[in-house]
């Protein structure tokens, strides 16, 4: 079974969601921990935010695959089109 990978716009969206959830959970955790004067709650809230962001961004959800890349078709290699790497270097140097 072949699964389609996340496209570049989807990667950008996933990164923005990840950073946003982490930032919001850090702010909420800091404020809540400061009010109740317990640093442990800050850590718990940040870990919960990290878990939520992982669930939202790590699986290849369809929202991250809306802009698929179009690739050029593969060109079969033939003996006429194949050159040795050393010949390519010599041709490039003398141009």
Beta strands, then each sheet from edge to edge (+ up, - down):
end
